[in-house]
Amino acid sequence: MAVICPRGFDSLPSEYKEVAIKKLEHIIRCEAGHDCVKFECKWNHPACIPGTGGTHGVRGLILRFVVKGDKGAVQFVLLTDWVPPGPVSKLPRRKGGTMAKVAREMVERAGVDVEQLLELLVNNAAAELTTYYYYTILRANLIGLDGETIKEIAEVARIEDRNHFEALVPRIYELGGELPDDMVQFHNLSACRPARLPENPRDVKGILTVLVETERCAVRGYTQICNMTAGKDHRTYDLSLSILHEEIEHESWFSEFLGEGPSGHFKCSGSNW
């Protein structure tokens, strides 16, 4: 039933108002904004690259209010300047393409969320490099009879953590990721807390506690990556599993020095002590 009233809706009798309102369909649509200048194109279009004519540019959130009836529809459009803050990982937009396109495609087809995997890889790479730095300070403070006893094992773990960082970087770029160009940002992305020197730098047991907790964080991180990639991303899985073996060994070394359980090691790998 159509209701015509030249003097406006407010002049209609109440029973007609109820009928008119029921016959109208109210629709509200939200169209998310995008920022294809700073971040990855939301449509993954190969031509959408910052600084080129193919970019989609920046557009804010759009709100559409639609009222539909038998005789037609009226639409109100509200344009805003609100744009998404960027990827959850807070990593910068990748400037280049993917080194191994087919390799990434196979990983995606196997059901792996490559963006989430890249975030984990970058965060763990940050943890390895920052751990190498902090372990340098810890090692320098391992002095005296007690400190010198574990200095060499701390040095082995320090060098191996640096090697882990070097091993992760090629895989990050192969999958289309990259490292931040700001060291402070990279440090803050670390998957593990900074292995800072205890308040008392002569507290060898305190240093050992810092070392073992850092290694346990690494064990959790690489276990997560292995669980995510097992049977799906063979290269990342093999790499992460190899690192995981060494991180578990590092944890055991420091745990045994703390007297947390019987020792299963006669000597640490890569050392003659």
Backbone as a ProteinNet text record, in pm:
[ID]
protein_1_A
[PRIMARY]
MAVICPRGFDSLPSEYKEVAIKKLEHIIRCEAGHDCVKFECKWNHPACIPGTGGTHGVRGLILRFVVKGDKGAVQFVLLTDWVPPGPVSKLPRRKGGTMAKVAREMVERAGVDVEQLLELLVNNAAAELTTYYYYTILRANLIGLDGETIKEIAEVARIEDRNHFEALVPRIYELGGELPDDMVQFHNLSACRPARLPENPRDVKGILTVLVETERCAVRGYTQICNMTAGKDHRTYDLSLSILHEEIEHESWFSEFLGEGPSGHFKCSGSNW
[TERTIARY]
84.7	0	88.3	64.9	138.2	59.5	126.7	63.5	120.4	32.6	75.3	22.9	110.5	70	150.3	92.6	166.9	222.3	156.8	202.1	312.8	360.6	473.9	434.5	537.3	516.4	451.5	487.6	436	285.9	227.7	84.1	0.6	67.2	-7.2	-70.3	-188.2	-245.4	-150.3	-153.4	-58.2	-64.7	-186.4	-195.8	-126.6	-130.5	-62.5	89.6	132.3	275.9	334.7	268.4	318	328.8	226.6	229.2	342.9	362.1	465.4	604.6	626.7	757	788	689.3	710.2	744.7	694.7	716.9	850.9	921.7	1051.5	1162.5	1261.2	1376.8	1494.4	1554	1666.2	1795.4	1893	2019.7	2134.8	2229.1	2351.1	2469.2	2551.7	2667.7	2795.5	2896.9	3028.6	3129.9	3200.3	3304	3438.3	3519	3647.3	3736.5	3813.1	3909.2	4034	4125.6	4251.3	4363	4482.5	4602.2	4703.2	4697.2	4787.2	4916.9	4936	5059.8	5164.7	5121.1	5214.8	5218	5104.7	5094.8	5058.8	5062.4	5033.5	4893.2	4879.5	4749.9	4649.3	4532.5	4433.5	4376.7	4390.9	4343.9	4458.3	4580	4698.5	4718.9	4689.4	4705	4852.8	4907.9	5052.3	5095.2	5001.6	5036.8	5027.5	4976.3	4957.6	5085.4	5175.2	5304.9	5321.8	5358.5	5376.6	5472.9	5438.7	5525.4	5501.3	5403	5371.2	5228.8	5194.1	5059.5	4954.2	4995.7	4899.4	4847.3	4893.8	4850.7	4704.3	4637.1	4498.6	4490.6	4604.5	4606.7	4546.3	4488.8	4432.5	4286.3	4200.5	4059	4007.5	3930.8	3878.3	3755.1	3710.2	3590.2	3467.5	3380.9	3257.4	3138.4	3043.5	2918.3	2804.2	2727.6	2612.6	2483.6	2391.7	2260.6	2156	2086	1990.7	1851.5	1753.3	1612.1	1540.3	1485.1	1419.9	1271.2	1191.8	1048.5	995.7	864.8	803.7	834	847.1	862.5	1008	1104.1	1244	1325.8	1439.7	1531.5	1601.9	1642.3	1719.1	1848.8	1959.8	2088.8	2160.8	2212.7	2297.1	2437.5	2536.6	2674.9	2756.7	2823.8	2909.5	3054.1	3135.3	3276.9	3358.3	3449	3534.1	3681.1	3767.3	3910.9	3979.5	3898.8	3956.6	4007.6	4134.6	4193.4	4250.7	4262.8	4318.8	4459.4	4497.7	4631	4741.9	4708.5	4811.8	4805.2	4893.4	4893.1	4914.3	4855.5	4866.8	5011.5	5092.6	5231.1	5313.9	5260.3	5330.2	5458	5463.8	5577.9	5552.5	5655.6	5636.5	5592.4	5535.5	5493	5614.8	5603.4	5714.4	5727.2	5847.3	5869.7	5889.9	5941.4	5970	5868.8	5899.5	5811	5856	5813.4	5848.5	5960.1	6067.3	6180.7	6140.9	6077.4	6040.4	5887.9	5831.1	5685.8	5615.5	5671.1	5608	5618.4	5732.2	5749.7	5644.5	5621.4	5518.9	5380.2	5355.1	5224.9	5196.2	5297.9	5278.9	5247.8	5314.3	5290.7	5147.8	5103.6	4966.6	4863.7	4889.5	4795.8	4787	4895.9	4896.3	4818.1	4773.5	4689.4	4761.3	4882.4	4956.9	4925.9	4897.2	4880.1	5020	5063.9	5201.8	5230.5	5134.3	5157	5180.8	5102.9	5124.1	5258.7	5293.2	5422.4	5537.5	5526.1	5629.7	5644.4	5532.8	5539.1	5616.6	5589.1	5660	5809	5840.3	5980.9	6057	5996.4	6062	6078	5974.3	5982.1	6089.8	6102.5	6205	6344.1	6352.7	6481.2	6525.9	6431	6462.7	6509.7	6445.3	6485.3	6627.4	6662.3	6796.2	6904	6880.8	6982.6	6996.7	6884.6	6892.6	6951.8	6921.1	6980.8	7132	7177.1	7321.2	7384.8	7318.2	7369.8	7373.1	7259.8	7253.8	7344.7	7358.5	7448.5	7593.8	7626.6	7761.2	7789.4	7692	7707.1	7712	7624.6	7624.4	7758.9	7809	7937.4	8050.6	8050.6	8156.5	8155.3	8040	8028.8	8041.8	8066	8089.6	8237.6	8272.5	8411.9	8422	8543.3	8563.6	8553.8	8573.4	8574.6	8442.7	8331.7	8201	8168.8	8196.5	8162	8241.8	8372.7	8458.1	8421.3	8358.7	8319.5	8217.1	8129.4	8022.7	8039.1	8149.9	8166.9	8170.6	8242.7	8255.9	8122	8042.1	7912.2	7819.4	7829.7	7751.3	7794.3	7925.7	7977.9	7928.1	7924.9	7873.9	7728.7	7646	7505.2	7492.2	7577.2	7573.8	7599.6	7704.7	7739.7	7632	7577.2	7473.6	7346.5	7314.5	7197	7218	7339.7	7367.5	7351.1	7396.8	7381.4	7234	7152.2	7008	6948.6	6989.8	6942.8	6980.7	7106.5	7153.2	7075.7	7036.3	6963.8	6819.2	6758.7	6617.8	6597.1	6692.5	6674.1	6644.4	6720	6687.5	6545.3	6498.2	6362	6257.5	6282.6	6188.7	6171.6	6282.9	6276.5	6222.3	6249.3	6194.9	6042.6	5984.6	5839.3	5775.4	5857.1	5802.4	5805.4	5871.3	5881.2	6010	6033	6157.1	6175.1	6295.7	6323.5	6294.8	6250.1	6230.7	6362.2	6354	6476.9	6511.7	6445.8	6471.9	6507.8	6628.8	6677.1	6595.4	6549.7	6469.1	6337.7	6275.6	6152.1	6177.7	6288	6322.2	6342.6	6412.9	6434.7	6301.3	6209.3	6081	5987.5	6019.5	5940.5	5982.2	6087.5	6143.8	6038.5	6043.4	5948.4	5977.7	6096.4	6136.8	6179.6	6167	6208.2	6359.5	6407.4	6552.2	6623.5	6733.6	6812	6906.8	6850.4	6929.8	7011	7121.9	7207.3	7130.4	7140.4	7071.8	7119.5	7042.8	7077.8	7216.7	7247.5	7382.2	7460.5	7551.9	7622.1	7715.3	7739.8	7824.6	7742.6	7612.8	7523.5	7520.3	7610.3	7620.7	7492.9	7433	7307.5	7197.4	7198.9	7101.2	7121.1	7247.4	7277.3	7232.1	7257.2	7212.4	7060.5	6990.5	6842.9	6796.8	6862.9	6830.3	6854.6	6966.4	7002	6900.2	6865.1	6775	6634.1	6587.1	6452.8	6447.7	6557.3	6563.7	6556.8	6629.6	6626.6	6489.4	6422.4	6289	6188.7	6205.4	6120.8	6143.6	6269.4	6301.8	6243.8	6250.3	6193.8	6044.6	5974.4	5830.2	5804.4	5887.2	5867.4	5886.5	5993.2	6019.2	5927.8	5882.3	5782.1	5653.8	5615.3	5495.8	5510.9	5628.8	5652	5651.5	5713.8	5714.4	5573.4	5492.5	5354.3	5274	5305	5232.6	5271.3	5396.1	5446.8	5465.3	5448	5471.1	5383.6	5445.8	5373.2	5319.3	5347.8	5293.3	5402.9	5493.4	5603.9	5732.6	5780.4	5890.2	6019.5	6046.5	6172.5	6173.3	6066	6060	6058.6	5989.4	5983.6	6122.7	6196.5	6330.8	6423.3	6414.7	6497.9	6464.1	6335.1	6291.9	6321.5	6307.4	6335.5	6484	6569.4	6713.5	6747.8	6688.4	6712.6	6655.7	6536.8	6472.4	6561.5	6625.8	6716	6825	6882	6989.6	6937.7	6818.4	6763	6730.6	6681	6654	6784.1	6888.8	7019	7071	7054.5	7097.1	7023.3	6893.7	6815.5	6868.8	6899.2	6949.8	7082.2	7171.8	7301.3	7283.9	7207.6	7193.6	7110.7	7011.3	6929	7013.4	7105	7190.6	7285.5	7336.3	7421.9	7345.2	7214.7	7131.6	7092	7130.8	7100.4	6954.5	6886.8	6742.9	6711.1	6811.3	6782.9	6907.6	6901.4	7017	7060	7189.9	7243.3	7244.8	7201.2	7206.2	7318.7	7404.8	7512.8	7648.6	7741.9	7879.8	7956.6	7927.7	7987	7893.5	7907	7820.2	7873.1	7782.2	7822.4	7905.9	8005.5	8087.2	8192.3	8211.9	8310.5	8392.2	8510	8597.6	8599.1	8521.1	8527.9	8450.1
-118.5	0	123.5	213.9	339.7	449.1	533.4	643.7	774	861.8	989.2	1100.3	1186.9	1296.4	1420.6	1516.3	1636	1716.5	1713.3	1797.4	1732.4	1614.4	1553.3	1437.1	1366.5	1244.3	1273.2	1386.6	1415.9	1438.6	1473.5	1500.8	1374.5	1259.7	1134.8	1090.8	1027	963.8	856.3	829.2	736.2	598	551.3	415.2	408.5	521.7	525.6	532.3	606.8	615.1	476.8	395.3	262.4	176.8	185.6	109	155.7	287.8	342.9	303.2	308.8	274.1	126.8	41.2	-101.9	-137.2	-59.2	-91	-39	38.7	90.5	-0.4	-23.3	-103.3	-10.3	-24	61.2	-20.6	29.6	-41.6	51.2	1.2	75.6	-9.4	47.5	-25.1	51.3	-24.8	32.4	-22.6	66.1	24.8	67.5	-32.1	-3.9	80.6	167.3	246.1	165.7	224.6	156.3	257.8	211	293	208.8	219.2	142.4	218.7	330.8	406.1	355.9	335	293.4	142.5	75.6	-64.7	-150.6	-282.4	-378.3	-354.7	-365.7	-347.2	-448.2	-401.4	-491.5	-589.9	-558.3	-649.1	-730.7	-709.3	-780.9	-762.5	-642.2	-616.2	-593.1	-665.5	-653.2	-515.4	-437.5	-305	-197.1	-233.7	-134.9	-124.2	-38.1	-19.1	130	167.1	310	377.2	498.8	575.1	550.5	464.8	437.6	482.2	482.7	524.7	421.1	301.5	194.8	184.6	269.7	257.6	298.8	230.3	266.7	389	431.2	551	529.7	636.9	634.9	676.3	602.9	638.9	607	699.2	679.5	591.2	560.2	480	549.9	472.6	525.3	461.3	544.3	496.5	527	425.2	443.1	411.9	507.1	490.5	485.6	374.5	355.1	328.9	400.1	377.7	334.6	214.4	159.2	138.5	169.4	147.2	97.9	89.7	41.7	133	260.9	359.1	393.7	329.9	360.5	362	425.9	428.3	563.3	597.6	718.5	677.4	730.1	693.9	818.9	809.8	915.1	856.9	928	879.2	972.8	914.6	991.4	948.2	1042.1	1015	1058.5	974	1007.4	1003.1	1052.6	1046.5	939.5	848	742	630	595.2	485.4	383.9	258.6	156.5	195	160.2	195	110.1	9	-75.9	-216.3	-304.4	-443.2	-456.3	-562	-584.8	-602.9	-660.8	-688	-560.7	-446.5	-318.3	-321.1	-410.3	-413.7	-317.6	-256.6	-162.9	-233.4	-158.2	-213.8	-262.4	-381.1	-434.2	-359.5	-315.5	-234.6	-321.1	-440.5	-526.5	-637.4	-731.5	-844	-962	-1079.5	-1200.5	-1270.6	-1309.1	-1372	-1505.4	-1591.4	-1725.1	-1732.5	-1684	-1671.3	-1805.7	-1905.2	-2037	-2099.8	-2081.9	-2136.5	-2080	-1949	-1888.4	-1939.6	-1950.6	-1998.2	-2138.2	-2224.8	-2360.6	-2360.6	-2272.2	-2262.8	-2215.1	-2115.1	-2064.6	-2171	-2244.9	-2350.7	-2462.1	-2479.4	-2582.7	-2539.9	-2414.6	-2367.5	-2285.7	-2240.2	-2158.8	-2011	-1940.1	-1795.7	-1734.5	-1699.7	-1656.1	-1525.3	-1435.4	-1308.6	-1332.3	-1423.5	-1456.3	-1525.4	-1613.8	-1681.9	-1581.7	-1485.4	-1383.4	-1302.5	-1272	-1196.3	-1275.5	-1405.9	-1489.8	-1498.1	-1512.3	-1522.5	-1393.5	-1280	-1151.7	-1130.4	-1161.6	-1142.8	-1231.1	-1353.8	-1443.1	-1404.7	-1352.1	-1300.9	-1183	-1097.5	-984.8	-1035.8	-1141.8	-1199.5	-1254.3	-1317.5	-1375.2	-1266.3	-1161	-1056.4	-977.9	-946.8	-874.1	-961.6	-1092.8	-1184.5	-1190	-1192.9	-1190.6	-1067.1	-953.9	-828.9	-836.9	-877.3	-881.8	-989.8	-1101.7	-1207.2	-1159.3	-1067	-1009.5	-939.5	-867.1	-796.7	-896.3	-997.9	-1099.2	-1171.7	-1209	-1280.3	-1195.9	-1067.3	-978.8	-968.9	-994.9	-984.9	-1119.9	-1224.4	-1355.3	-1366.9	-1316.6	-1313.9	-1382.2	-1401.1	-1470.6	-1620.8	-1694.8	-1841.4	-1896.2	-1846.4	-1896.3	-1851.2	-1723.3	-1670.6	-1732.2	-1748.2	-1804.4	-1949.5	-2017	-2157	-2171.6	-2072.8	-2083.9	-1986.3	-1910.2	-1809.3	-1872	-1984.5	-2044.4	-2094.9	-2154.2	-2205.4	-2089.7	-1977.5	-1858.6	-1804.9	-1812.6	-1766.4	-1854	-1986	-2076.9	-2043.1	-2023.9	-1989.8	-1854.8	-1760.1	-1626.6	-1634.7	-1707.6	-1718.7	-1795.8	-1898.7	-1975.9	-1894.3	-1807.5	-1721.3	-1623	-1572.8	-1486.9	-1565.5	-1690.9	-1775	-1801.4	-1811.5	-1831.1	-1710.7	-1592.6	-1471.6	-1474.8	-1508.6	-1514.3	-1618.5	-1728.3	-1834.1	-1796.2	-1715.1	-1678.5	-1573.1	-1483.5	-1369.6	-1412.7	-1507	-1545	-1597.4	-1674.6	-1729.6	-1619.3	-1518.2	-1406.1	-1339.1	-1315.4	-1248.4	-1341.8	-1469.6	-1564.8	-1565	-1548.1	-1550.6	-1414.2	-1315.2	-1184.1	-1085	-1118.3	-1025.9	-946.3	-866.6	-792	-746.3	-706.2	-654.8	-504.9	-452.8	-307.7	-234.4	-113.5	-36.2	50.9	25.6	99.4	-0.3	11	-86	-84.9	31.8	39.9	-35.6	-15.8	-87.4	-237.8	-277.4	-419.6	-477.7	-405.1	-449.2	-469.9	-377.1	-383.4	-490.9	-545.8	-655.9	-790.8	-793.8	-919.4	-1006.6	-1135.5	-1230.5	-1257.4	-1220	-1246.9	-1117.4	-1119.3	-1002.1	-983.6	-860.4	-837.2	-914.2	-978.4	-1055	-961.1	-873.1	-768.4	-823.2	-757	-790.3	-768.4	-862.2	-842.8	-715.3	-671.9	-549.7	-561.6	-681.7	-708.8	-781.8	-715.3	-778.1	-891.4	-907.9	-1017.6	-1138	-1130.4	-1240.2	-1343.3	-1440.7	-1540.2	-1622.2	-1657.4	-1732.3	-1649.6	-1518.9	-1431	-1425.6	-1422.5	-1423.2	-1554.4	-1666.2	-1796.4	-1801.1	-1740.4	-1737.2	-1658.7	-1547.4	-1469.3	-1553.1	-1623.3	-1705.4	-1817.2	-1887.8	-2002.5	-1957.5	-1845.5	-1796.9	-1747.7	-1688.9	-1644.8	-1764.5	-1870.6	-1990.3	-2057.1	-2053.9	-2113.9	-2036.9	-1905.9	-1825.8	-1866.5	-1886.4	-1927.1	-2063.5	-2155.7	-2290.5	-2280.9	-2197.3	-2179.9	-2119.8	-2022.6	-1955.7	-2048.2	-2126.8	-2214.8	-2337.1	-2377	-2483.3	-2437.9	-2313.1	-2258.7	-2257.6	-2216.5	-2213.2	-2354.3	-2448.7	-2587.4	-2643.9	-2617.5	-2666.4	-2606	-2482.9	-2411.1	-2461	-2503.9	-2535.9	-2684.8	-2768	-2912.7	-2969.2	-3034.1	-3095.5	-2997.2	-2867.2	-2764.5	-2679	-2630.1	-2546.8	-2618.1	-2705.6	-2794.1	-2718.3	-2616.5	-2541.8	-2466.8	-2394.5	-2321.8	-2418.5	-2529.5	-2629.5	-2684.6	-2725.2	-2780.8	-2678.7	-2555.2	-2448.6	-2427.1	-2414.6	-2388.3	-2506.4	-2627.5	-2746.6	-2754.3	-2719.1	-2719.3	-2618.6	-2500.4	-2398.2	-2444.6	-2506	-2553.3	-2653.2	-2744	-2840.5	-2769.4	-2665	-2593.4	-2513.3	-2455.3	-2377.5	-2469.2	-2588.6	-2684.4	-2723.4	-2739.8	-2773	-2659.4	-2535.2	-2419.9	-2416.9	-2439.8	-2440	-2545	-2662.3	-2770.9	-2733.8	-2671.6	-2632.6	-2544.1	-2436	-2338.8	-2395.5	-2477	-2539.8	-2631	-2704.5	-2795.6	-2719.7	-2604.3	-2522.3	-2469.2	-2451.5	-2406.3	-2522.1	-2644.4	-2761.3	-2800	-2776.8	-2803.4	-2950.6	-3030.4	-3171.9	-3245.9	-3378.1	-3455.7	-3415.5	-3419	-3375	-3488.6	-3457.3	-3555	-3528	-3430.3	-3391.3	-3415.6	-3466.4	-3478	-3350.9	-3290.8	-3162.3	-3092.6	-2961.5	-2888.1	-2901.3	-2901.2	-2914.2	-2796.1	-2819	-2711.3	-2661.2	-2733.7	-2689.4	-2807.7	-2782.4	-2887.9	-2898.8	-2815.4	-2819.9	-2939.9
0	0	0	-92.2	-100.3	-32.5	44.5	114.5	59.8	8.6	-47.2	42.4	85.7	173.1	138.3	66.6	23.2	139	254.6	365.6	448.7	409.5	479.6	567.9	610.7	688.9	823.3	885.8	1019.2	1021.4	905.2	902.1	884.9	864	846.1	977.6	970	1089.9	1141.4	1271.3	1334.7	1272.8	1235.2	1178.6	1042.2	965.8	836.1	853.9	957.9	984	1008.1	1088.2	1120.1	995.2	906.6	782.5	693	682.7	595.7	642.2	775	828.5	806.3	823.3	806.3	662.3	568.4	428.1	377.6	459.1	419.4	471.4	387.3	425.1	450.7	568.6	607	601	526.9	507.7	541.5	618.6	648.7	602.9	517.4	468.4	506.8	548.1	578.4	478.3	412	318.5	376.2	410.1	474.8	384.9	446.8	371	339.8	268.9	237.6	223	248.3	229.7	153	21.4	-63.6	-93.8	-23.4	-40.3	58.9	186.2	289.8	309.3	278	313.1	192	213.3	107.8	51.6	-79.1	-143.9	-89	-45.9	14.1	-87.5	-218.3	-323.4	-383.8	-331.3	-381.1	-530.7	-579.3	-722.2	-753.6	-851.1	-878.8	-925.9	-982.9	-1033.8	-926.1	-808.9	-702.6	-621.6	-664.2	-599.3	-570.9	-449.9	-418.3	-516	-552.4	-640.7	-788	-821	-960.2	-988.8	-1116.3	-1153.6	-1123	-1084.6	-1061.9	-921	-830.5	-691.6	-673.9	-580.3	-548.1	-458.3	-406.7	-324.6	-187.1	-130.5	4.4	-2.5	66.2	73.1	212.1	268.3	402.8	404.9	524.8	545.7	485.3	418.9	360.2	430.7	474.7	534.6	438.7	403.9	313.7	388.9	390.2	453	340.5	329.5	221	279	224	259.5	132.3	133.3	14.6	40.9	-62.6	-56.6	-189.7	-202.5	-327.3	-444.8	-419.8	-526.6	-557.8	-486.8	-513	-385.9	-393	-279.1	-272	-151.4	-127.1	-56.6	-101.5	-42.9	6.2	127.6	184.1	201.7	153.2	159.9	247.9	345.6	436	412.3	366.2	342	463.3	508.2	623	579.9	664.5	636.6	721	778.2	860.9	771.5	786.5	709.8	806.7	766.3	855.6	899.2	1023.6	1072.4	1014	934	874.1	928.6	884.3	926.8	1077	1135.1	1278.5	1320.1	1230.6	1263.2	1275.5	1228.7	1231.3	1147.7	1052.1	962.5	847.5	792.4	682.3	556	464.5	337.1	260.9	202.8	126.6	-5	-35.7	-155.2	-278.8	-260.3	-374.4	-388.9	-477.7	-497.5	-413.5	-453	-383.7	-458.9	-389.2	-455.2	-517.6	-438.1	-484.7	-492.4	-603.5	-614.6	-608.5	-679.4	-678.9	-539.9	-473.3	-339.5	-244.2	-251.9	-165.5	-203	-332	-377.6	-324.9	-324.8	-274.8	-125.3	-53.8	90.6	117.6	39.8	56.9	21.4	-85.2	-125.4	-21.1	51.7	155.8	279.5	281.6	391.8	496.8	468.6	564.7	541.9	648.6	641.8	633.7	513.5	492.8	565.4	571.2	641.7	790.6	848.8	989.6	1009	915.7	923.2	913.8	822.5	808.9	936.7	999.4	1124.8	1230.3	1239.5	1335.9	1303.6	1175.2	1135	1164.2	1132.4	1159	1309.3	1386.1	1530.8	1593.2	1543.5	1597.5	1547.8	1425.4	1377.5	1464.3	1501.4	1590.3	1725.7	1774	1902.5	1895.8	1784.1	1771.1	1768.8	1692.5	1681.6	1812.4	1875.9	2002.7	2112.4	2107.9	2204.9	2187.9	2063.4	2036.1	2100.2	2088.7	2147.5	2300.1	2359.4	2505.8	2563.7	2492.5	2539.3	2539.8	2448.7	2447.6	2580.2	2630.1	2758.5	2873.8	2867.8	2973.5	2979.3	2862.1	2857.1	2915.7	2883.7	2933.4	3085.9	3146.4	3291.7	3362.1	3288	3348.7	3383.7	3499.8	3544.2	3680.2	3725.1	3851.4	3832	3939.1	3931.1	3878.2	3930.8	3886.6	3745	3716	3584.4	3472.3	3493.4	3390.2	3359.8	3455	3436.1	3324	3309.3	3209.3	3093.2	3093.8	2988.6	2850	2834.6	2702.3	2650.2	2736.4	2692.2	2654.8	2726.2	2691	2555.6	2529	2400.6	2285.7	2307	2203	2171.5	2275.6	2254.6	2183.9	2220	2159.1	2008.5	1968	1827	1750.5	1811.2	1742.8	1723.2	1818.2	1801.5	1686.9	1672.9	1556.9	1427	1426.5	1307.5	1276.6	1379.8	1358.9	1286	1327	1259.3	1111.8	1084.5	945.8	865.8	929	858.4	829.4	916.8	900	790.9	776.6	685.4	541.5	480.8	342.3	326.6	425.1	413.3	422.3	502.6	513.1	377.3	309	179.1	71.4	80.9	-16.5	-14.5	103.9	117.3	91.3	54.9	22.4	135.5	244.3	356.5	350.3	451.9	463.3	606.7	640.2	773.2	778	892.5	905	883.4	830.4	808.8	928.7	1041.6	1164.4	1273.8	1328.9	1426.3	1554.6	1596.3	1718.7	1699.2	1583.6	1554	1550.9	1489	1481.1	1620.6	1705.8	1844.4	1914.6	1895.8	1966.4	1911.5	1793.6	1738.8	1795.4	1873.8	1922.9	1989.9	1957.8	2015.6	2162.6	2209.3	2347.6	2417	2547.5	2625.9	2617.5	2629.4	2627	2738.3	2703.4	2801.7	2874.8	2951.7	3015.6	3133.2	3159.6	3272	3402.3	3498.5	3627.2	3697	3794.1	3866.8	3929.4	3978.1	4030.2	3921.7	3851.4	3739.5	3781	3911.3	3958.3	4003.7	3985.4	4023.8	3911.5	3918	3811.5	3799.2	3910.7	3906	3840.6	3867	3802.8	3652.3	3609.6	3465.8	3403.8	3473	3423.3	3408.5	3503.2	3496.5	3374.3	3346.9	3226.9	3101.8	3098.1	2982.2	2959.6	3064.6	3047.8	3009.3	3065.6	3031.2	2887	2838.8	2699.2	2605.2	2639.3	2555	2557.1	2668.2	2677.1	2591.4	2587.3	2499.5	2354.7	2317.9	2180.7	2149	2243.5	2222.5	2193.5	2268.3	2244.2	2106.6	2067.4	1939.3	1820.9	1821.4	1707.2	1708	1824.9	1829.5	1760.9	1783.7	1718.3	1566.6	1517.4	1373	1315.6	1385.8	1338.5	1332.1	1433.4	1432.8	1318	1284.6	1179.2	1039.9	1023	889.1	862.8	963.1	946.6	835.3	737.4	627	525.7	543.4	454.1	390.6	473.2	424.9	466.4	380.6	417.6	445.8	367.7	385.5	518.8	547.2	673.9	791.3	774.8	882.4	913.3	808.7	830	896.3	849.7	906.5	1053.1	1084	1221.3	1312.8	1259.9	1340.6	1376.4	1280.5	1307.9	1417.4	1408.1	1510.5	1644.1	1640.9	1763.6	1836.7	1761.6	1824.5	1904.6	1847.5	1915.4	2033.8	2020.3	2131.3	2250	2221.9	2329.9	2399.2	2319.2	2375.4	2462.4	2415.2	2495.4	2629.1	2623.5	2747.7	2844.2	2790.7	2876.2	2941.3	2864.4	2919.8	3043.5	3026.4	3135.1	3249.9	3216.2	3319.2	3407.3	3344.9	3421.1	3512.4	3467.5	3552.9	3673.2	3657.1	3768.8	3860	3822	3903.8	3900.3	3786	3778.5	3751	3720.7	3698.3	3657.3	3649	3604.3	3464.2	3438.8	3310.5	3210.1	3088.4	2979.9	2883.8	2915.5	2826	2890.3	2810	2856.3	2825.7	2711.7	2675.4	2579.2	2565.5	2473.4	2332.3	2234.5	2095	2052.3	1967.9	1915.2	2011	2120.6	2219.9	2266.8	2313	2362.3	2513.6	2581.2	2727	2780.8
[MASK]
+++++++++++++++++++++++++++++++++++++++++++++++++++++++++++++++++++++++++++++++++++++++++++++++++++++++++++++++++++++++++++++++++++++++++++++++++++++++++++++++++++++++++++++++++++++++++++++++++++++++++++++++++++++++++++++++++++++++++++++++++++++++++++++++++++++++++++++++++

